[in-house]
Amino acid sequence: MTIYYTLTFMLLVAEMATFCVIVAPLPHAARKRLLRFLSESPIVAKVAYGIKIAFIFVGILFLDAFQRMLRVTAEADLAKNSGSGMQDVRSETNFAARKFYSQRNTYLTGFCLFLSLVLTRTFYILLDLIHTQEEYAKLKQETAKSSRGKIASEEQAKQIEELKKKLAASEEKVRDYDIVKKQAEQNAKEYDRLATELNAANGNVSNKKAD
């Protein structure tokens, strides 16, 4: 295996390891710290930029390997259709090796590109899930606070209603007192008038102030 296909294989192994770590059943706090580190770390950003450039070369290798596989397959079909076959075992083995290597390189580079897409999509899905869980937790806390505030406001409303009832009862008592006071004043005036008339009838002038 040439050096660039060896590097492609190492990149594929690294992708598989990263994918296993990301989808592993980690605790929520550990997964949150891991995804936040991968998404916010400047070192990871630089490494990701270099990997993106590497994937461009992997794509070129995939196209080259795919063309070689098609060419080798076409040569095999041509040899079968012509009926000439292979001259000896050595040439047949060489042809089979060429076919195997072309298919291996095609699958290697193709799986590397495909897994990169799957890994990227899975990473962003999990990152969105973490953000959604954080927003849900904040919303839950705000809802709990608002519900507690609502309960407190309901209690305050009940207290205000009770105070209003007490105030209305007090005002009713004050009105009753005013009515009784007015009646007492009217009775006193009527008593004074009757007493004055009685004294006048008896020839004695009543001096209320002197009394």
Secondary structure, DSSP 8 states (H G I E B T S, - for coil): --HHHHHHHHHHHHHHHHHHHHHS---HHHHHHHHHHHHH-HHHHHHHHHHHHHHHHHHHHHHHHHHHHHHHHHHHHHHHHHS---SSHHHHHHHHHHHHHHHHHHHHHHHHHHHHHHHHHHHHHHHHHHHHHHHHHHHHHHHHHHHHHHHHHHHHHHHHHHHHHHHHHHHHHHHHHHHHHHHHHHHHHHHHHHHHHHHHHHT----TTT-
